[in-house]
Amino acid sequence: MLPLSQDYIEQLEAIAGSIQESEQLAQYMESEEEEDYKVLQQMYEPIIAELHLEVAKNDPLQLIAFEKVLLDPAFEGLFLPKVLSYSILRGEVSAHDCKYTRQQDHFKDILTAIIQSPNFEWLKKRIGMTVQTGFMLSSDIWITNLINSFQNKRFRYYLQSSKVDKFRFEAERRLHWDRYKKQFSNEIYFTADFPTQISELKVLYPSVKDFVFQRVSRHLDNSSFMPQMKEFIENNSFWGHPEHIEMLGMFANFFELNKEESTKLSDIFNSQRKSVSGFADIYFNWLLEALNSNASVDSSCDLRVSTIIDKKIKDDLSSYYELASLVAKSGYTDEKVIDAVRVFHNNHEGLSTINQCVRRMIFINIRRYMKQLEPMQYHEYFDLNKTFTAYMHAFGNQKFNQDVEDVSLEFINNSLKKFTDKRSNDYQKIKKFVAGTFVEMGFLNDKEIVEMFKTRRKKKD
């Protein structure tokens, strides 16, 4: 984490001063009514939120320092419920038992500030679900220690009541956690603490990895933490560790580098590639994870990595990126590309990680094109379907077939919403194509085709 820059400090000081000098605060201090506190929220929380978003976008490693400033009583607890949610969401949750892998001190600090705030009676109405979620993910010992840190019985009772019995069961935790996260799916609040010592590597790296994935999936400006990325890559105490190989992958795929940076990365990448046993396996496991996430691995990434790796080293990395570069330059619909992909795929085991990466690479290209295709362009889809069929035959993979089916059905359903006149030429062409093709491809059976194009009776008034 980084300290807060002076510019942000001054802006926060100005906001705090404005709050303290405001007529609205004076009115609230006199009445102590919730409605007057809500007026403060409506006036100042959008201002704080805007500045928080600016930091999150441009200087994410300063976010924790920014949020700690908001704990000052001068801010009257404003925006703390939202910050409390962010602290919950940033914690690393174990896939094993849906619990935090390490204690969340920032969550504790914010919750403590809210409880000790003179405005707690109003703030607690906005944090109930968040506190329950944080406790659900935390250990009983951690919760007990937090509760016992308060002498006030009212505060202790509030915290104790935030422990929900049903969350003792893992299935309930997972269900709730998925629902809770969805509320914030479009918000930007991620930050990370980059490890600088080998003792920190295993502990801090998972959050760094998630942080980078989130940033690149949102196409944000990541120049502010380039120094930390470079320091990580060049730290030779990390060399040979899987985390370092994955970071090499992230740096090579997602970051635009100048000539000096590119040369340095290439030297480290290829030296590790030659000296570390299982380098390619670790890399492709990471790449598959990236391809299956929202991390926006695309043709531009493939071309960047292709310039980094030494093709004179004859291994799977060289052969994969020769193929990926061909796809990027010629397009996945080119007959020569389809043949090259087929040959590559046949030369590796069907369920191998590298073949999974190839299938995913091709599907990402398909999905990107299909997302841009408008219903009026259905003739293009008809032509493209031949390419889909060629790859389905080449791969013989159920997951790939299902993915292609999903994007195809989504396009057809959107087209039918556009062409509602069943007697129109467009509608009839789509119907004829689907009826003649989707059964053969295994997307739909005859009964499902009839159901898709069946005329719905209008309900009588």
C-alpha positions as CSV (number, residue, x, y, z in Angstrom):
1,M,0.0,0.0,0.0
2,L,1.1,3.6,-0.6
3,P,0.5,6.7,1.5
4,L,-2.0,9.2,0.4
5,S,-0.7,11.9,-1.8
6,Q,-0.9,15.5,-0.6
7,D,-3.4,16.5,-3.3
8,Y,-5.9,13.9,-2.0
9,I,-5.2,14.9,1.6
10,E,-6.0,18.5,0.8
11,Q,-9.2,17.6,-0.9
12,L,-10.4,15.5,2.0
13,E,-9.5,18.2,4.4
14,A,-11.6,20.7,2.4
15,I,-14.6,18.3,2.5
16,A,-14.2,17.7,6.2
17,G,-14.0,21.5,6.8
18,S,-17.1,22.0,4.7
19,I,-19.0,19.4,6.6
20,Q,-18.1,20.9,10.0
21,E,-18.9,24.5,8.9
22,S,-22.2,23.5,7.2
23,E,-25.6,24.7,8.2
24,Q,-26.9,21.2,7.7
25,L,-24.5,19.8,10.4
26,A,-25.6,22.6,12.8
27,Q,-29.2,21.8,12.2
28,Y,-28.5,18.1,12.9
29,M,-26.5,18.8,16.0
30,E,-29.4,20.8,17.3
31,S,-32.2,18.3,16.4
32,E,-30.3,15.0,16.5
33,E,-33.0,13.7,14.2
34,E,-32.3,11.1,11.6
35,E,-33.9,13.1,8.8
36,D,-31.3,15.9,9.3
37,Y,-28.5,13.4,9.2
38,K,-29.8,12.1,5.9
39,V,-29.6,15.6,4.5
40,L,-25.9,15.5,5.4
41,Q,-25.6,12.1,3.6
42,Q,-27.3,13.4,0.5
43,M,-25.1,16.5,0.4
44,Y,-21.6,15.1,1.1
45,E,-21.5,11.4,0.4
46,P,-21.7,11.9,-3.4
47,I,-18.7,14.3,-3.1
48,I,-16.7,11.7,-1.1
49,A,-17.8,8.9,-3.5
50,E,-16.6,10.8,-6.5
51,L,-13.1,11.4,-4.9
52,H,-13.0,7.8,-3.8
53,L,-13.7,6.7,-7.4
54,E,-10.9,8.9,-8.7
55,V,-8.4,7.4,-6.3
56,A,-9.7,3.9,-7.1
57,K,-9.2,4.5,-10.9
58,N,-6.0,6.4,-10.9
59,D,-4.1,5.5,-7.7
60,P,-5.6,2.3,-6.3
61,L,-2.6,1.5,-4.0
62,Q,-3.6,4.6,-2.0
63,L,-7.2,3.5,-1.4
64,I,-6.6,2.1,2.1
65,A,-4.8,5.3,3.2
66,F,-7.7,7.3,1.7
67,E,-10.3,5.3,3.6
68,K,-8.4,5.6,6.9
69,V,-8.7,9.4,6.6
70,L,-12.5,9.0,6.5
71,L,-12.4,7.5,10.0
72,D,-11.7,11.0,11.4
73,P,-14.8,12.1,13.4
74,A,-14.8,15.3,11.3
75,F,-16.4,13.3,8.5
76,E,-19.3,12.3,10.8
77,G,-19.3,8.7,9.6
78,L,-20.3,9.7,6.1
79,F,-19.5,7.2,3.4
80,L,-18.3,4.7,6.0
81,P,-21.1,2.1,5.3
82,K,-19.9,1.9,1.7
83,V,-16.2,1.7,2.7
84,L,-17.2,-1.1,5.1
85,S,-18.6,-3.0,2.2
86,Y,-15.5,-2.5,0.2
87,S,-13.3,-3.8,3.0
88,I,-15.5,-7.0,3.2
89,L,-15.2,-7.5,-0.6
90,R,-11.4,-7.1,-0.8
91,G,-10.7,-10.0,1.6
92,E,-9.3,-13.2,0.1
93,V,-11.9,-15.9,0.6
94,S,-10.9,-19.6,0.5
95,A,-12.4,-21.8,-2.1
96,H,-12.1,-24.6,0.4
97,D,-14.5,-23.4,3.0
98,C,-15.7,-19.9,2.0
99,K,-13.9,-18.2,4.9
100,Y,-11.2,-15.5,4.9
101,T,-7.7,-16.8,4.5
102,R,-6.4,-14.1,6.9
103,Q,-7.9,-11.6,9.3
104,Q,-9.3,-8.4,7.9
105,D,-7.9,-5.6,10.1
106,H,-9.3,-2.8,7.8
107,F,-12.8,-4.2,8.2
108,K,-12.3,-4.2,12.0
109,D,-11.0,-0.6,12.0
110,I,-13.9,0.7,9.9
111,L,-16.5,-1.2,11.9
112,T,-15.0,0.1,15.2
113,A,-15.1,3.7,13.9
114,I,-18.8,3.3,13.0
115,I,-19.7,1.8,16.3
116,Q,-17.9,4.5,18.2
117,S,-19.4,7.2,16.0
118,P,-21.9,9.6,17.7
119,N,-24.1,8.8,14.7
120,F,-24.1,5.0,15.2
121,E,-27.9,4.8,15.6
122,W,-28.3,6.0,12.0
123,L,-25.3,4.3,10.5
124,K,-26.2,0.9,11.9
125,K,-29.3,0.8,9.7
126,R,-27.1,0.8,6.6
127,I,-24.5,-1.9,7.6
128,G,-26.6,-4.8,8.9
129,M,-26.1,-7.1,6.0
130,T,-22.5,-6.1,5.5
131,V,-21.6,-6.9,9.1
132,Q,-23.3,-10.2,8.9
133,T,-21.4,-11.0,5.8
134,G,-18.1,-10.0,7.3
135,F,-18.7,-12.1,10.4
136,M,-19.8,-15.0,8.2
137,L,-16.4,-15.0,6.5
138,S,-14.4,-14.5,9.7
139,S,-13.3,-16.9,12.4
140,D,-15.2,-17.3,15.7
141,I,-12.0,-16.3,17.6
142,W,-11.6,-13.1,15.6
143,I,-15.3,-12.2,16.1
144,T,-15.1,-12.9,19.9
145,N,-12.0,-10.8,20.3
146,L,-13.7,-7.9,18.4
147,I,-16.8,-8.1,20.6
148,N,-14.8,-8.3,23.8
149,S,-12.9,-5.2,22.8
150,F,-16.0,-3.1,23.6
151,Q,-17.1,-2.4,27.1
152,N,-20.5,-1.0,26.2
153,K,-23.1,-3.8,26.5
154,R,-25.2,-2.2,23.7
155,F,-22.4,-2.4,21.2
156,R,-21.6,-6.0,22.3
157,Y,-25.2,-7.1,21.9
158,Y,-25.3,-5.5,18.4
159,L,-22.2,-7.4,17.3
160,Q,-23.3,-10.6,18.8
161,S,-26.7,-10.4,17.0
162,S,-24.8,-10.0,13.7
163,K,-23.7,-13.6,13.9
164,V,-26.2,-15.6,11.8
165,D,-26.6,-19.3,12.7
166,K,-27.4,-20.5,9.2
167,F,-24.0,-19.2,8.0
168,R,-22.3,-22.0,10.0
169,F,-23.1,-24.1,6.9
170,E,-20.7,-23.8,4.0
171,A,-23.5,-24.0,1.3
172,E,-25.3,-21.1,2.9
173,R,-22.1,-19.1,3.1
174,R,-21.4,-19.6,-0.6
175,L,-24.9,-18.8,-1.7
176,H,-25.0,-15.6,0.4
177,W,-21.4,-14.5,-0.7
178,D,-22.3,-14.8,-4.4
179,R,-25.4,-12.7,-3.9
180,Y,-23.6,-10.1,-1.8
181,K,-20.8,-9.7,-4.4
182,K,-23.3,-9.2,-7.3
183,Q,-24.5,-5.9,-5.7
184,F,-21.0,-4.4,-6.3
185,S,-20.1,-6.1,-9.7
186,N,-19.9,-2.7,-11.5
187,E,-18.0,-0.8,-8.8
188,I,-14.3,-0.1,-8.6
189,Y,-12.8,-0.6,-5.2
190,F,-9.9,-3.0,-5.6
191,T,-6.5,-2.5,-4.1
192,A,-3.5,-4.7,-3.2
193,D,-0.4,-4.9,-1.1
194,F,2.5,-6.0,-3.2
195,P,4.9,-8.4,-1.5
196,T,8.5,-7.3,-1.4
197,Q,10.0,-10.2,0.7
198,I,9.8,-13.9,0.2
199,S,8.0,-14.3,3.5
200,E,5.1,-12.2,2.1
201,L,4.8,-13.9,-1.3
202,K,2.4,-16.7,-0.5
203,V,0.3,-14.5,1.8
204,L,-0.1,-11.4,-0.4
205,Y,0.1,-12.7,-3.9
206,P,-3.5,-14.0,-4.3
207,S,-4.9,-10.6,-3.6
208,V,-2.4,-9.0,-6.1
209,K,-3.5,-11.5,-8.8
210,D,-7.2,-10.8,-8.3
211,F,-6.4,-7.0,-8.2
212,V,-4.6,-7.1,-11.6
213,F,-7.4,-9.3,-13.2
214,Q,-10.0,-6.9,-12.0
215,R,-8.1,-3.8,-13.3
216,V,-7.5,-5.2,-16.8
217,S,-11.0,-6.6,-17.1
218,R,-12.3,-3.0,-16.6
219,H,-9.7,-1.5,-19.0
220,L,-8.4,0.9,-16.4
221,D,-5.2,2.9,-16.4
222,N,-2.6,0.7,-14.6
223,S,0.4,3.0,-14.9
224,S,0.3,4.0,-11.3
225,F,1.5,0.6,-10.0
226,M,3.9,-0.2,-12.8
227,P,6.8,0.4,-10.4
228,Q,5.4,-2.3,-8.0
229,M,5.0,-4.7,-10.9
230,K,8.5,-4.2,-12.1
231,E,9.9,-4.5,-8.6
232,F,8.1,-7.8,-8.2
233,I,9.4,-9.1,-11.5
234,E,13.0,-8.1,-10.8
235,N,13.0,-9.4,-7.3
236,N,15.3,-12.4,-7.7
237,S,14.3,-13.9,-4.4
238,F,10.9,-14.6,-6.1
239,W,12.4,-16.3,-9.1
240,G,11.4,-19.9,-9.6
241,H,8.2,-19.6,-7.6
242,P,4.9,-20.2,-9.3
243,E,3.7,-16.8,-8.3
244,H,6.6,-15.2,-10.1
245,I,5.9,-17.1,-13.3
246,E,2.2,-16.0,-13.1
247,M,3.3,-12.4,-12.6
248,L,5.5,-12.7,-15.6
249,G,2.4,-13.8,-17.5
250,M,0.4,-10.8,-16.3
251,F,3.1,-8.3,-17.0
252,A,3.7,-9.7,-20.5
253,N,0.0,-10.0,-21.5
254,F,-1.5,-6.9,-20.0
255,F,1.0,-4.1,-19.8
256,E,2.3,-1.8,-22.5
257,L,6.0,-1.6,-22.1
258,N,8.7,0.6,-23.6
259,K,11.7,-0.9,-25.3
260,E,13.9,-1.0,-22.1
261,E,11.1,-2.6,-20.0
262,S,10.3,-5.1,-22.8
263,T,13.9,-6.1,-23.1
264,K,14.3,-6.5,-19.3
265,L,11.1,-8.6,-19.1
266,S,12.2,-10.8,-22.0
267,D,15.5,-11.5,-20.4
268,I,13.9,-12.6,-17.1
269,F,11.1,-14.5,-18.8
270,N,13.3,-16.5,-21.0
271,S,16.0,-17.2,-18.5
272,Q,13.4,-18.5,-16.0
273,R,11.8,-20.4,-18.8
274,K,15.0,-22.3,-19.4
275,S,16.0,-22.8,-15.7
276,V,12.7,-23.5,-13.9
277,S,11.4,-27.0,-14.2
278,G,7.7,-27.0,-15.2
279,F,7.7,-23.3,-16.3
280,A,5.4,-23.9,-19.3
281,D,2.9,-26.0,-17.2
282,I,2.6,-23.3,-14.6
283,Y,2.3,-20.6,-17.3
284,F,-0.5,-22.4,-19.2
285,N,-2.4,-23.1,-16.0
286,W,-2.3,-19.4,-15.3
287,L,-3.2,-18.5,-18.9
288,L,-6.2,-20.9,-18.8
289,E,-7.4,-19.2,-15.6
290,A,-7.0,-15.8,-17.2
291,L,-8.8,-16.9,-20.4
292,N,-11.7,-18.3,-18.3
293,S,-12.0,-15.1,-16.2
294,N,-12.9,-11.6,-17.4
295,A,-9.3,-10.6,-17.7
296,S,-9.6,-9.6,-21.4
297,V,-6.9,-11.9,-22.8
298,D,-7.2,-11.1,-26.5
299,S,-5.2,-11.0,-29.7
300,S,-3.3,-7.9,-28.6
301,C,-2.1,-9.8,-25.5
302,D,-1.0,-12.7,-27.7
303,L,1.0,-10.4,-30.0
304,R,2.7,-8.7,-27.0
305,V,3.7,-12.0,-25.4
306,S,4.9,-13.3,-28.8
307,T,7.5,-10.4,-28.9
308,I,8.7,-11.3,-25.4
309,I,9.4,-15.0,-25.7
310,D,12.4,-16.4,-27.5
311,K,11.1,-18.6,-30.4
312,K,14.5,-20.2,-30.6
313,I,13.6,-22.2,-27.5
314,K,11.6,-25.0,-29.0
315,D,8.9,-25.8,-26.4
316,D,5.1,-25.5,-26.0
317,L,5.3,-21.8,-25.3
318,S,6.9,-21.1,-28.7
319,S,4.5,-23.3,-30.6
320,Y,1.5,-21.9,-28.8
321,Y,2.4,-18.3,-29.5
322,E,3.3,-19.0,-33.1
323,L,-0.3,-20.3,-33.5
324,A,-1.8,-17.4,-31.4
325,S,0.1,-14.9,-33.6
326,L,-1.3,-16.5,-36.7
327,V,-4.8,-16.3,-35.3
328,A,-4.3,-12.7,-34.3
329,K,-2.9,-11.6,-37.7
330,S,-5.0,-13.7,-40.1
331,G,-8.2,-14.1,-38.2
332,Y,-9.8,-17.2,-36.8
333,T,-12.0,-17.6,-39.9
334,D,-9.1,-18.0,-42.3
335,E,-8.9,-21.5,-43.8
336,K,-5.2,-21.7,-43.2
337,V,-5.7,-20.8,-39.5
338,I,-8.4,-23.4,-39.1
339,D,-6.1,-26.0,-40.5
340,A,-3.2,-24.9,-38.3
341,V,-5.4,-25.0,-35.2
342,R,-6.6,-28.5,-36.1
343,V,-3.0,-29.8,-36.6
344,F,-1.9,-28.1,-33.3
345,H,-4.8,-29.5,-31.4
346,N,-4.3,-33.0,-32.8
347,N,-0.6,-33.0,-31.7
348,H,-1.6,-32.5,-28.1
349,E,-3.8,-34.5,-25.7
350,G,-7.4,-33.4,-26.0
351,L,-7.8,-32.5,-22.3
352,S,-4.3,-31.0,-21.9
353,T,-4.1,-27.5,-20.5
354,I,-2.5,-26.1,-23.7
355,N,-5.4,-27.5,-25.8
356,Q,-7.9,-26.0,-23.4
357,C,-6.1,-22.6,-23.9
358,V,-6.4,-23.0,-27.7
359,R,-10.1,-23.8,-27.5
360,R,-10.7,-20.9,-25.2
361,M,-8.7,-18.6,-27.4
362,I,-10.8,-19.5,-30.4
363,F,-14.0,-19.1,-28.5
364,I,-13.1,-15.7,-27.1
365,N,-12.7,-14.6,-30.7
366,I,-16.0,-16.0,-31.7
367,R,-17.8,-14.5,-28.7
368,R,-16.3,-11.1,-29.3
369,Y,-17.5,-11.1,-32.9
370,M,-21.0,-12.4,-31.9
371,K,-21.4,-9.7,-29.3
372,Q,-21.0,-7.1,-31.9
373,L,-23.3,-8.7,-34.5
374,E,-26.7,-7.0,-35.0
375,P,-29.8,-8.9,-35.9
376,M,-29.8,-7.3,-39.4
377,Q,-26.5,-9.0,-40.0
378,Y,-27.9,-12.5,-39.7
379,H,-26.6,-13.4,-43.1
380,E,-23.1,-13.0,-41.7
381,Y,-24.0,-15.3,-38.9
382,F,-25.2,-17.9,-41.4
383,D,-21.8,-17.8,-43.2
384,L,-19.9,-17.8,-39.9
385,N,-21.7,-20.9,-38.8
386,K,-19.6,-22.9,-41.2
387,T,-16.5,-21.8,-39.3
388,F,-18.1,-22.8,-36.0
389,T,-18.8,-26.3,-37.4
390,A,-15.2,-26.6,-38.6
391,Y,-13.9,-25.9,-35.1
392,M,-16.4,-28.1,-33.4
393,H,-15.3,-31.0,-35.6
394,A,-11.6,-30.1,-35.0
395,F,-11.9,-30.0,-31.3
396,G,-14.6,-32.6,-30.5
397,N,-15.1,-31.0,-27.2
398,Q,-18.4,-30.7,-25.4
399,K,-17.6,-27.5,-23.5
400,F,-16.6,-25.7,-26.6
401,N,-19.7,-26.9,-28.4
402,Q,-21.9,-25.7,-25.5
403,D,-20.2,-22.3,-25.5
404,V,-20.8,-21.9,-29.2
405,E,-24.4,-23.0,-28.8
406,D,-25.0,-20.4,-26.1
407,V,-23.8,-17.4,-28.2
408,S,-25.6,-18.7,-31.2
409,L,-28.9,-19.1,-29.4
410,E,-28.5,-15.7,-27.8
411,F,-28.1,-14.2,-31.3
412,I,-31.1,-16.0,-32.7
413,N,-33.3,-15.1,-29.8
414,N,-32.3,-11.4,-30.2
415,S,-33.0,-11.6,-33.9
416,L,-36.5,-13.0,-33.3
417,K,-37.2,-10.1,-31.0
418,K,-36.3,-7.8,-33.9
419,F,-38.2,-9.6,-36.6
420,T,-41.6,-10.1,-35.0
421,D,-43.6,-10.4,-38.2
422,K,-43.6,-14.2,-38.8
423,R,-44.6,-13.7,-42.5
424,S,-41.6,-11.4,-43.2
425,N,-38.8,-12.6,-45.4
426,D,-36.2,-12.1,-42.6
427,Y,-38.1,-14.2,-40.1
428,Q,-38.7,-17.0,-42.5
429,K,-35.0,-17.1,-43.5
430,I,-33.9,-17.3,-39.9
431,K,-36.5,-20.0,-39.2
432,K,-35.4,-22.1,-42.2
433,F,-31.7,-21.8,-41.2
434,V,-32.2,-22.7,-37.6
435,A,-34.5,-25.7,-38.5
436,G,-32.0,-27.0,-41.1
437,T,-28.8,-26.4,-39.1
438,F,-29.3,-26.4,-35.3
439,V,-30.5,-30.0,-35.1
440,E,-27.5,-31.2,-37.2
441,M,-25.2,-29.2,-34.9
442,G,-26.8,-30.7,-31.8
443,F,-28.0,-27.3,-30.5
444,L,-31.7,-28.1,-30.5
445,N,-33.9,-31.1,-31.2
446,D,-37.0,-31.1,-33.4
447,K,-39.3,-30.5,-30.6
448,E,-37.3,-27.5,-29.4
449,I,-37.3,-26.0,-32.9
450,V,-41.1,-26.2,-33.1
451,E,-41.3,-24.6,-29.6
452,M,-39.0,-21.7,-30.6
453,F,-41.1,-20.7,-33.6
454,K,-44.5,-21.6,-32.3
455,T,-47.1,-18.8,-32.5
456,R,-48.2,-17.8,-29.0
457,R,-51.8,-17.3,-28.4
458,K,-52.7,-13.9,-26.9
459,K,-54.4,-14.0,-23.6
460,K,-58.0,-12.9,-23.6
461,D,-58.8,-9.8,-21.6
